[in-house]
Amino acid sequence: MNEKIAIIDLGSNTARLVALSYQPETCFKLEDELREPVRLSENMGESKIIRAEAAKRGIDALKAFKTYCDAVGISKIHATATSAVREAVNGASFLAAVEKSVGLKPEILAGEKEAYYGTLAVANSLNYQDALVLDLGGGSLQLSYMKNRKFKSGQSWPLGAVRSTELFFADEIVKKKEAKELIKKTRESIAEYLEDVPKGLPIVGMGGTVRNLANIAKKANGDRLELIHNYHFSLNDLDKITEGLITKTVAERKKITGLNSDRADIITAGAIVIREVLDYYQAKEIIISGQGIREGLFYSYLFPKNDHLVKDLRSFSINNLAKRYYDFPKHNKHVRKLSLLLFEQLAPLHGYGDWERDLLAQAAIVHDIGMAINYYDHHKQGQMLVIGSALAGFSHREQAIISLLVRFHRKGKPSALGLDSVLEKGDLERLSKLAALLRLAEYLERSKAQRVQDLRCHIAEQYLQIEVLAEDDVSVEIKEAILHSDLLANAYGVEVEIVLGH
């Protein structure tokens, strides 16, 4: 990856930097992420003036980010500022001070441009064609309509978590009257815009507030999967969390598992606003995006063509993961070819369809990524790399299955390994049958030289014969496949014979 970039988002509540390396249209890697709470919109009120202390916090954060970029050798820096600076009467003078003190010239994103980048992040990281995108920051609430993976319309309101806290709440413990006033204001604000948005769209949420709320729910529900991207956060869980937050002091909120302590004083207002949007739109859940305008802006660099959209989200995501760790494309693609030959010819035995076929194909591409760490346990290391990555376009269930296919592609009896909470009925049987195919394909490609050209499967009651077709010597491949065919025999309930075909 020959290019590096830092994207900086100076938000109303938090300043963030993401550092990435990338090769346009091909691959990218998140190298680092920095976060500084700045509360830029603190006490702005109706005056719309960035206060001196808030300005200092913002400038200090940007200085730290610039120092970091200089230290790691990143010269391409794209800095942006959003609602607090955009709406401040002294926004221009603040940016002049930033340029003088730091040497950066943040771009003030217009509300529609901010919404566009948020939508672009969703389009390139979640598998939805149409969606209602909710972005709650410190200063504003933004709703955007995405149609066919493109930004269609958007609108923002001064209902961010910091601003709503200051305007509606007098004390730490929220009074019922105050909560009702915020609910009423939210409903009145969004009603007209949502009249022009189709009903029944999935709602995708981004921003630190909604991610923190979802993280609280995950911890409370005992979800062991350390992934927030593409988490389905139910309205029922949000209701419970919001009611609990309203009655707590800031000190009590800081003790809540999953909540960043620096959000404890503003999280309640954010929860009320988000809940009201879901309730008004009659949505039962909100899907969490781990990405936001920073990543959306980055995609304009990564995908300079085709409206900055990746064509095949799932394939790009899997191939990007392979390129980041251990990419042996000829071997990976051949294991995929052999796996799919087995899948298609054994369809009478497993009865699976396109969904399982795709999971098997994707797992084949990343089955060896653990080799980046070591050979002996690369199946274990690979599983951890897959489950620890926010794979764009895949549900948590799909990601768990792919990770387990990687884990059991060499040896071992397939099991859930603690991922039961995201698996469904029948998935362990599905895992065993798919892992058996991937394992056999791996050993039929033992030399990594693509010697096995084709396979013919013959099924007769509880008997399966696999003919291996090749022009070169494949004695090693056949021997290894026979030695590791026990999972295939057990998963499918057949006696397995592997022979050289003619």
Secondary structure in CASP SS format (residue, H / E / C, confidence):
PFRMAT SS
TARGET T0000
AUTHOR 0000-0000-0000
METHOD secondary structure of the structure
MODEL  1
M C 1.00
N C 1.00
E E 1.00
K E 1.00
I E 1.00
A E 1.00
I E 1.00
I E 1.00
D E 1.00
L E 1.00
G C 1.00
S C 1.00
N C 1.00
T E 1.00
A E 1.00
R E 1.00
L E 1.00
V E 1.00
A E 1.00
L E 1.00
S E 1.00
Y E 1.00
Q E 1.00
P C 1.00
E C 1.00
T C 1.00
C E 1.00
F E 1.00
K E 1.00
L E 1.00
E E 1.00
D E 1.00
E E 1.00
L E 1.00
R E 1.00
E E 1.00
P E 1.00
V C 1.00
R C 1.00
L C 1.00
S C 1.00
E C 1.00
N C 1.00
M C 1.00
G H 1.00
E H 1.00
S H 1.00
K C 1.00
I C 1.00
I C 1.00
R C 1.00
A H 1.00
E H 1.00
A H 1.00
A H 1.00
K H 1.00
R H 1.00
G H 1.00
I H 1.00
D H 1.00
A H 1.00
L H 1.00
K H 1.00
A H 1.00
F H 1.00
K H 1.00
T H 1.00
Y H 1.00
C H 1.00
D H 1.00
A H 1.00
V H 1.00
G C 1.00
I C 1.00
S C 1.00
K C 1.00
I E 1.00
H E 1.00
A E 1.00
T E 1.00
A E 1.00
T C 1.00
S H 1.00
A H 1.00
V H 1.00
R H 1.00
E H 1.00
A C 1.00
V C 1.00
N C 1.00
G H 1.00
A H 1.00
S H 1.00
F H 1.00
L H 1.00
A H 1.00
A H 1.00
V H 1.00
E H 1.00
K H 1.00
S H 1.00
V H 1.00
G C 1.00
L C 1.00
K C 1.00
P C 1.00
E E 1.00
I E 1.00
L C 1.00
A C 1.00
G H 1.00
E H 1.00
K H 1.00
E H 1.00
A H 1.00
Y H 1.00
Y H 1.00
G H 1.00
T H 1.00
L H 1.00
A H 1.00
V H 1.00
A H 1.00
N C 1.00
S C 1.00
L C 1.00
N C 1.00
Y C 1.00
Q C 1.00
D C 1.00
A E 1.00
L E 1.00
V E 1.00
L E 1.00
D E 1.00
L E 1.00
G C 1.00
G C 1.00
G C 1.00
S C 1.00
L E 1.00
Q E 1.00
L E 1.00
S E 1.00
Y E 1.00
M E 1.00
K E 1.00
N C 1.00
R C 1.00
K E 1.00
F E 1.00
K E 1.00
S E 1.00
G E 1.00
Q E 1.00
S E 1.00
W E 1.00
P C 1.00
L C 1.00
G C 1.00
A H 1.00
V H 1.00
R H 1.00
S H 1.00
T H 1.00
E H 1.00
L H 1.00
F H 1.00
F C 1.00
A C 1.00
D C 1.00
E C 1.00
I C 1.00
V C 1.00
K C 1.00
K H 1.00
K H 1.00
E H 1.00
A H 1.00
K H 1.00
E H 1.00
L H 1.00
I H 1.00
K H 1.00
K H 1.00
T H 1.00
R H 1.00
E H 1.00
S H 1.00
I H 1.00
A H 1.00
E H 1.00
Y H 1.00
L H 1.00
E H 1.00
D C 1.00
V C 1.00
P C 1.00
K C 1.00
G C 1.00
L C 1.00
P C 1.00
I E 1.00
V E 1.00
G E 1.00
M E 1.00
G C 1.00
G H 1.00
T H 1.00
V H 1.00
R H 1.00
N H 1.00
L H 1.00
A H 1.00
N H 1.00
I H 1.00
A H 1.00
K H 1.00
K H 1.00
A H 1.00
N C 1.00
G C 1.00
D C 1.00
R C 1.00
L C 1.00
E C 1.00
L C 1.00
I C 1.00
H C 1.00
N C 1.00
Y C 1.00
H E 1.00
F E 1.00
S E 1.00
L H 1.00
N H 1.00
D H 1.00
L H 1.00
D H 1.00
K H 1.00
I H 1.00
T H 1.00
E H 1.00
G H 1.00
L H 1.00
I H 1.00
T C 1.00
K C 1.00
T C 1.00
V H 1.00
A H 1.00
E H 1.00
R H 1.00
K C 1.00
K C 1.00
I C 1.00
T C 1.00
G C 1.00
L C 1.00
N C 1.00
S H 1.00
D H 1.00
R H 1.00
A C 1.00
D C 1.00
I C 1.00
I H 1.00
T H 1.00
A H 1.00
G H 1.00
A H 1.00
I H 1.00
V H 1.00
I H 1.00
R H 1.00
E H 1.00
V H 1.00
L H 1.00
D H 1.00
Y H 1.00
Y H 1.00
Q C 1.00
A C 1.00
K C 1.00
E E 1.00
I E 1.00
I E 1.00
I E 1.00
S C 1.00
G C 1.00
Q C 1.00
G C 1.00
I H 1.00
R H 1.00
E H 1.00
G H 1.00
L H 1.00
F H 1.00
Y H 1.00
S H 1.00
Y H 1.00
L H 1.00
F C 1.00
P C 1.00
K C 1.00
N H 1.00
D H 1.00
H H 1.00
L C 1.00
V C 1.00
K C 1.00
D C 1.00
L H 1.00
R H 1.00
S H 1.00
F H 1.00
S H 1.00
I H 1.00
N H 1.00
N H 1.00
L H 1.00
A H 1.00
K H 1.00
R H 1.00
Y H 1.00
Y C 1.00
D C 1.00
F C 1.00
P H 1.00
K H 1.00
H H 1.00
N H 1.00
K H 1.00
H H 1.00
V H 1.00
R H 1.00
K H 1.00
L H 1.00
S H 1.00
L H 1.00
L H 1.00
L H 1.00
F H 1.00
E H 1.00
Q H 1.00
L C 1.00
A H 1.00
P H 1.00
L H 1.00
H H 1.00
G C 1.00
Y C 1.00
G C 1.00
D H 1.00
W H 1.00
E H 1.00
R H 1.00
D H 1.00
L H 1.00
L H 1.00
A H 1.00
Q H 1.00
A H 1.00
A H 1.00
I H 1.00
V H 1.00
H C 1.00
D C 1.00
I H 1.00
G H 1.00
M H 1.00
A H 1.00
I C 1.00
N C 1.00
Y C 1.00
Y C 1.00
D C 1.00
H H 1.00
H H 1.00
K H 1.00
Q H 1.00
G H 1.00
Q H 1.00
M H 1.00
L H 1.00
V H 1.00
I H 1.00
G C 1.00
S C 1.00
A C 1.00
L C 1.00
A C 1.00
G C 1.00
F C 1.00
S C 1.00
H H 1.00
R H 1.00
E H 1.00
Q H 1.00
A H 1.00
I H 1.00
I H 1.00
S H 1.00
L H 1.00
L H 1.00
V H 1.00
R H 1.00
F C 1.00
H C 1.00
R C 1.00
K C 1.00
G C 1.00
K C 1.00
P C 1.00
S C 1.00
A C 1.00
L C 1.00
G C 1.00
L C 1.00
D H 1.00
S H 1.00
V H 1.00
L C 1.00
E C 1.00
K C 1.00
G C 1.00
D H 1.00
L H 1.00
E H 1.00
R H 1.00
L H 1.00
S H 1.00
K H 1.00
L H 1.00
A H 1.00
A H 1.00
L H 1.00
L H 1.00
R H 1.00
L H 1.00
A H 1.00
E H 1.00
Y H 1.00
L C 1.00
E C 1.00
R C 1.00
S C 1.00
K C 1.00
A C 1.00
Q C 1.00
R C 1.00
V C 1.00
Q C 1.00
D E 1.00
L E 1.00
R E 1.00
C E 1.00
H E 1.00
I E 1.00
A E 1.00
E C 1.00
Q C 1.00
Y E 1.00
L E 1.00
Q E 1.00
I E 1.00
E E 1.00
V E 1.00
L E 1.00
A C 1.00
E C 1.00
D C 1.00
D C 1.00
V C 1.00
S H 1.00
V H 1.00
E H 1.00
I H 1.00
K H 1.00
E H 1.00
A H 1.00
I H 1.00
L H 1.00
H C 1.00
S C 1.00
D H 1.00
L H 1.00
L H 1.00
A H 1.00
N H 1.00
A H 1.00
Y H 1.00
G C 1.00
V C 1.00
E E 1.00
V E 1.00
E E 1.00
I E 1.00
V E 1.00
L E 1.00
G C 1.00
H C 1.00
END
